[in-house]
Amino acid sequence: MLFLDSGDVRALLSIEECIAAVEQAFRLHGEGKAPKPGVLGVHASHGSFHIKAGILDLGRPYFVAKTNANFPGNVDRYGLPTIQGVIALFDAERGTPLAILDSREITSLRTGAATAVAAKYLARCDASVATICGCGVQGRMQLAAVAAVRSLSRVYAIDRDPQQARRFARAMSNELGIDVIAASDLGAASRESDICVTCTPSRKAILGARDVSAGAFVAGVGADNEDKQELDPALLARAA
């Protein structure tokens, strides 16, 4: 059995490869060629555990189960990451365990890749300005992923911590060669953008219908359960 830590995963899997793999998995699922994945959530006193599992036939059937711990207070309490976990990979023909992988890097890559696949098909082909709200690890991956499928010329970075936004802007400008600007007004930035990605733990709406220009693409990455709102219901209704 292989044991791969986050550094191993980072060295072996690029965002471009992950985008292609996620797109293939979505296509196979949409064509009815992949069973419905299983999802389980378990609450704990200071966070929660999320288990996601599925089978995919890639010329050889594989089963994967990912268990992630999501503990939002970890950084302040213990100096530990919010997200920690493992991925177990099995041969789905014989049931043989093949590998255990650190899940943080793959979770970040996969989440960014899902946004990129959506943007590839739903964002305007000439989309060139983006807003990223939430300048943590996931925000960096979201921007890298979107930049892989759209030619961005300008990006606005928004975070409740202005210093974090400035650090993000400097780092991502250097990494991607794009003009990334730290901003403070999400609505104003979003109205100038063709693409807006929110990746925060917000429990209230931070992006409203009036903050989005006609034809813009919005990815509500943080609005993934009942506790996280992020997007105003009016915006969701308009999108529907």
C-alpha positions in Angstrom: 0.0 0.0 0.0 1.3 3.5 -0.9 1.3 6.3 1.6 1.3 9.8 0.0 1.5 13.0 2.1 0.5 16.4 0.9 3.9 17.1 -0.6 3.7 13.9 -2.7 0.3 14.8 -3.9 1.4 18.3 -4.8 4.4 17.0 -6.8 2.3 14.4 -8.6 -0.9 16.2 -9.5 -1.2 19.6 -11.3 -4.3 21.8 -11.4 -4.6 21.2 -15.2 -4.6 17.4 -14.7 -7.1 17.7 -11.9 -9.4 19.8 -14.0 -9.3 17.2 -16.8 -10.0 14.4 -14.3 -12.9 16.2 -12.7 -14.4 17.0 -16.1 -14.1 13.3 -17.1 -15.8 12.2 -13.8 -18.6 14.7 -14.2 -19.2 13.5 -17.8 -19.2 9.8 -16.8 -21.7 10.5 -14.0 -23.9 12.6 -16.3 -23.9 9.8 -18.9 -25.0 7.3 -16.3 -21.7 5.4 -16.4 -20.8 6.0 -12.8 -22.8 5.1 -9.7 -24.1 7.8 -7.5 -21.5 8.7 -4.9 -22.2 8.4 -1.2 -22.0 11.3 1.3 -22.1 11.3 5.1 -21.8 14.1 7.6 -21.1 13.7 11.3 -21.1 16.6 13.7 -18.6 17.0 16.5 -18.4 19.5 19.4 -16.1 21.9 17.6 -16.5 20.9 13.9 -17.7 18.1 11.7 -16.5 15.1 9.7 -17.5 14.7 6.0 -17.2 11.3 4.3 -17.5 11.1 0.5 -17.2 7.9 -1.4 -17.6 6.6 -4.9 -16.7 4.0 -7.6 -15.3 4.9 -11.0 -14.3 2.5 -13.8 -11.2 3.9 -15.6 -10.4 0.7 -17.5 -10.1 -0.8 -14.0 -12.7 -0.2 -11.3 -11.6 1.9 -8.3 -13.3 2.7 -5.0 -12.3 5.9 -3.1 -13.5 7.1 0.3 -12.4 10.6 1.6 -12.8 11.5 5.2 -12.3 15.2 6.0 -12.4 16.9 9.4 -13.6 20.5 9.2 -12.8 22.4 12.4 -13.0 26.2 11.8 -11.5 27.1 15.1 -8.3 25.0 14.7 -6.1 27.8 13.6 -6.8 30.0 16.6 -7.0 27.1 19.1 -4.2 24.9 18.1 -2.4 26.4 15.1 -3.7 23.5 13.0 -5.4 23.6 9.5 -9.2 23.9 9.4 -9.4 20.9 7.0 -7.5 17.7 7.7 -8.2 14.2 6.4 -7.3 11.1 4.5 -8.3 9.4 1.3 -8.4 5.6 1.0 -8.1 4.1 -2.5 -9.1 0.5 -3.3 -9.1 -1.9 -6.2 -12.9 -2.2 -6.6 -12.7 -5.5 -8.4 -10.9 -7.4 -5.6 -11.3 -5.0 -2.7 -7.6 -4.6 -2.2 -6.5 -1.3 -0.5 -4.0 0.4 -2.8 -3.1 3.7 -1.2 -3.7 6.2 1.7 -3.3 9.8 0.7 -3.4 13.1 2.7 -6.6 14.7 1.6 -5.9 18.4 2.1 -4.1 19.0 -1.2 -6.5 16.9 -3.2 -9.5 18.6 -1.6 -8.2 22.0 -2.5 -7.3 20.9 -6.1 -10.6 19.1 -6.6 -12.7 22.1 -5.3 -10.8 24.5 -7.6 -11.1 22.1 -10.5 -14.9 21.8 -10.1 -15.2 25.6 -10.3 -12.9 25.6 -13.4 -15.0 23.0 -15.2 -18.2 25.0 -14.5 -16.5 28.2 -15.6 -15.2 26.5 -18.8 -18.8 25.8 -19.9 -20.8 28.6 -18.2 -18.6 31.7 -18.1 -18.5 33.9 -21.1 -15.7 33.0 -23.5 -14.3 36.5 -23.3 -14.4 36.7 -19.5 -11.3 38.5 -18.4 -12.0 40.1 -15.0 -12.6 38.1 -11.8 -13.3 38.7 -8.1 -12.1 36.2 -5.5 -13.8 36.6 -2.1 -11.9 34.7 0.6 -8.1 34.9 0.3 -7.0 31.7 2.1 -5.7 28.5 0.6 -8.9 27.7 -1.2 -9.0 31.2 -2.7 -5.6 30.8 -4.2 -6.5 27.5 -5.7 -9.8 28.9 -7.1 -7.9 31.7 -8.8 -5.3 29.3 -10.2 -8.1 27.0 -11.5 -10.2 29.7 -13.1 -7.0 31.2 -14.7 -6.4 27.8 -16.3 -9.7 28.0 -18.3 -10.1 31.7 -18.9 -7.6 34.4 -19.9 -7.8 36.8 -17.0 -6.3 40.2 -17.2 -7.4 41.6 -13.9 -8.5 40.1 -10.5 -9.9 41.7 -7.4 -9.0 40.1 -4.1 -11.4 40.5 -1.2 -11.0 39.3 2.4 -12.2 40.4 5.8 -8.6 40.8 6.7 -7.2 43.5 4.5 -3.6 42.4 5.0 -4.5 38.9 3.9 -6.0 40.3 0.7 -2.8 42.3 0.1 -0.6 39.2 0.6 -2.8 37.2 -1.7 -2.7 39.9 -4.4 1.1 40.1 -4.3 1.6 36.3 -4.3 -0.9 35.5 -7.0 0.3 38.4 -9.2 3.8 36.9 -9.1 2.6 33.3 -9.5 0.2 33.9 -12.4 1.4 37.0 -14.1 -2.0 38.6 -13.7 -2.8 42.1 -12.2 -4.3 41.1 -8.9 -5.6 44.0 -6.8 -6.6 43.9 -3.1 -10.0 45.6 -2.8 -12.4 46.2 0.1 -15.8 46.5 -1.5 -17.1 43.1 -2.7 -20.2 44.6 -4.5 -18.2 47.1 -6.4 -15.5 44.6 -7.4 -18.1 42.0 -8.4 -20.1 44.5 -10.6 -16.9 45.0 -12.6 -16.2 41.3 -12.9 -17.2 38.6 -15.4 -16.5 35.9 -12.8 -17.0 36.0 -9.1 -15.9 33.2 -6.7 -16.9 33.3 -3.0 -15.1 30.8 -0.7 -15.8 31.8 2.8 -17.5 30.3 5.9 -20.0 33.1 6.0 -23.4 32.3 7.6 -25.1 35.3 6.0 -25.4 36.4 2.4 -22.4 38.5 1.3 -23.3 38.7 -2.4 -26.6 40.0 -3.7 -28.4 40.1 -7.0 -27.5 43.8 -7.5 -23.8 43.0 -7.1 -23.7 40.8 -10.2 -23.6 42.1 -13.7 -25.7 40.5 -16.5 -24.2 37.4 -17.8 -21.6 37.1 -15.1 -20.6 33.7 -13.7 -20.8 33.1 -10.0 -19.3 30.2 -8.1 -20.6 30.0 -4.5 -17.9 27.6 -3.2 -18.5 28.3 0.4 -22.3 28.0 0.2 -22.2 24.2 0.3 -24.5 23.5 3.3 -27.3 24.9 5.3 -25.0 26.7 7.7 -23.3 28.7 5.0 -25.3 31.3 3.1 -22.9 33.5 1.1 -25.3 34.1 -1.8 -28.5 36.1 -1.5 -31.7 34.1 -2.2 -32.6 36.7 -4.9 -29.4 36.0 -6.7 -30.0 32.3 -6.6 -33.5 32.7 -7.8 -32.3 34.9 -10.7 -29.7 32.3 -11.6 -32.3 29.5 -11.6 
